[in-house]
Structure formats: C-alpha cells, structure tokens
Amino acid sequence: MPALPDPTGERADETRALLALVLAGGRTRPLRDLLDHFGSACHALAAGPRAWQAAGLDRQQVQALGTAAPAASEQARRWLEHPRHHLLGWGDDDYPPLLRSCQNPPLALFIDGDPACLWQPAIAVVGSRNPSPAGCENAYEFARALSASGLAIGSGLAAGIDAAAHRAALDAGGATFAVIGTGPDLAYPRRHAPLQTLVAARGAVVSEYPPDTPPRNGQFPARNRVLAALCLGTVVIEAAARSGALITARLAAEAGREVFAVPGSIRNAMARGCHRLIRDGAILVTQPADILEGVANLAGELAGALQNRLLTPIPEAPGSACPAPTPPDPDYQRLWNALGHDPTGMDSLIRRTGLTASRLSSMLLVMELEGKVSSAYGCYTRT
C-alpha cells in the first residue's frame, strides 16, 4: 500500500473536511452515503445543508457541520500533525477491505502507527481482564506462535489476556495492533500507556474516536466490532459467562469470521464463556495450528484484495532461479533482487533499494501473502 500523502495542500483540505464530518457525530451510515455520493469529504462538506439533509443527516449533524467545533477540531488537527498519526476515511483507497465489508463500519479511523498493518492477515486474541496464570500463559503462547507464523495479532489493549497477546507479538518481533475505545491519544487503563506506545511504534493503535475522547461504557462494545472485522478470526482464551470477549466473538461470527475457543477446566469460572462458545458452534482449539487451518480461505480473500490495490504480479525476472512475485513496477523487481535466502533486515533493504520503509512494508506484505517471502524477527528471506 502506498504511503499516505504528506498532509499539505489538497490532502490537508480533504483531511480537515473529513475531520468535520467525523466531529458531526451521530449515525455514520448517512455520512458514508454522503461521501459515496460526492466522492470526497471536501465536496460533501461544500454541498451544503440541503444536500446533507437529503443524504439523511439529522438536525444535530446538520447543525454541527454548519457551525465548527473549534476546540475539538483544533486538538484533532494538532494530533494529526505528528508524522505517525493518520486519519483514514471511508472514501480512502487504503481503508481496510475487511472492515469495509462489516456491519456499520466506521466513517474514519484515527491511527497512531502504520496504516498498512491493518491490511496484514491478523487474528484477534481476546479474553478475561482477570485471567488465571494459566490463561495468561495460553494467551502469550498462542499469540507468540501465531505471530511467528506471519500473522498480526489484534486485541483491545485491555488488562489481562489482551495485554499478554500484545506483548507476545512484540516479543516475537511481529506486528500487532490495538483497537481502543478511547481517543487514540489516551491509554485505558492508564498503566498501559508504555505498552500502547510500543504497539504504535511496531504496529498501530486504532480508534474511531477523536483525540481526547475519554472512556465511556458504550464505546468498548462498539470498538469490539472493529476489532472483530479487521481480523480473519477471533480466539477467546478464558472468558466468564458474561464477558466483553463474548461480544467480540459474537460480532466476529456476524461478520463472517471464524470464532475459536480454548477449553478449560469445568471448575474454572473463567472457562465458562469459552465452553458456551464451543457449545454454540465455535471451533475448539488446543494449538495454534488449529487456528491457521481455520482462517486459510479468508486469508486468500484478503490477499486478493491487497493485490487488486497494488496491481497484479509480473512474470519471472530474467536470470532468476525463482519467479519474481511482483506487480509490473520496477520497485518490486528492485526489492526482489535485494532479497536473498539469508535473513535481511529492513534497514539493509532500504539501503539496497533506495525505497522508503512504508513502501517496502507494503510490497513485502504482498510477497508474504503470495508465499514467496517469509519474515521472522523483523528480517525477510525468499522462500
């Protein structure tokens, strides 16, 4: 996926207009329809109250668009000035394809980190905020193994299972992203601020809420639908009979994703939610390989979507012993030539190709999805 454009000129105008639509609040369906109809946030905002009403915006949304909210808007604009911060809108080509197809997708995502991470095949690892020691160990071991296999790990940055999953992915040198229920600049719980910073640096922290949005109860079930939709499947590791993790699992099933559950002792109250999921049709898993097998088909669909975004493969490179899995772009050929059968780090690839880290990450992801490149601990090799 190409790097997001520099926030100047036309792009800056589009970002400001999209921000105004986000800050209007209310139902997102009419706002998405407005963007679809006018083709850009700038045109949608310039269309005026009659067009807004015709698209289905309610009175509060129309008033919000007609009268700027300078404090919130200025704070969000300041947050977006950081080079690692992005606002990815519904009309953007880089909006994650799995999220686009879910029920009630967000109008936009505030992202601290790399937006390309959200195109990577991922598994959501969720569960209790107060797990047993064995539950934490299972979450860590499953997430570490899945990360080592090339999958990103998605979770909610909550205490317990979520935190163990994020740390496992970081320790494995893999990608991880967190979908949070506050603004992207706030950590909840607060003690997870250092972990949130690490996740943003190695992957992405994602929120549909503007900067400085405090935690509110209704926002956490809402964020679960985003997490479930962004991932190929959701694995639940310890959950009580009434648990937020079960909401994520239900939303994953409604979005057409696989749901996996790790069984536990019948005497463990934290296993009752998992047992109920298995009774209701979730796939019982005892090892990470069970999950990899279960998501293979949907991973292929994601690979197809990414290839459509980045064009199609080209034939074998002259003189190469292996087919070069690259679109008709000299940058891909340059990257293929720079790769070898010994692990090569990103810094070396940048030096050898002259390409940016963002561009290389997108290209390497395509090659990984094709099965022509493997990655481990931040290094890449031909397969």
Number of C-alpha atoms within 10 A of each C-alpha: 21 15 16 17 9 10 16 10 8 11 14 14 14 19 21 19 20 25 20 23 26 23 19 22 15 15 15 18 16 19 25 21 18 25 23 14 12 16 13 18 26 20 15 21 22 12 13 13 17 10 16 22 15 11 17 16 23 14 13 12 23 19 13 15 21 14 11 13 13 10 9 17 18 12 13 21 18 12 20 19 11 11 11 15 21 21 24 21 24 24 17 13 12 19 19 24 18 23 22 16 13 19 13 15 19 24 24 23 25 25 27 28 22 22 29 21 22 26 24 27 25 27 27 31 30 31 35 25 19 15 20 16 10 12 23 23 17 20 29 23 18 23 31 26 17 24 27 20 17 20 23 26 30 32 28 27 28 22 17 20 30 26 23 25 31 32 21 24 28 22 14 18 18 25 27 32 33 26 26 28 28 23 22 26 22 18 21 18 11 9 10 16 15 10 16 25 17 18 23 22 17 18 26 28 33 29 25 26 23 24 21 15 17 16 16 9 8 9 16 16 15 18 21 25 25 27 28 33 28 30 29 29 29 33 29 27 30 34 30 22 17 11 15 18 29 22 16 28 29 19 24 27 18 15 20 15 22 23 28 26 28 23 20 19 10 10 8 12 14 24 26 20 25 29 22 17 23 18 11 9 13 22 18 19 19 15 14 16 13 13 24 17 9 18 20 12 11 18 20 14 14 19 20 16 16 22 21 10 14 18 13 14 17 15 11 14 15 9 7 10 8 13 14 21 23 28 18 14 13 10 17 22 18 16 21 26 14 16 19 14 11 10 16 18 16 16 12 13 21 16 11 14 18 13 14 14 14 15 17 21 17 20 22 20 24 24 22 20 20 17 12 18 20 20 21 17 16 14 16 21 19 19 13
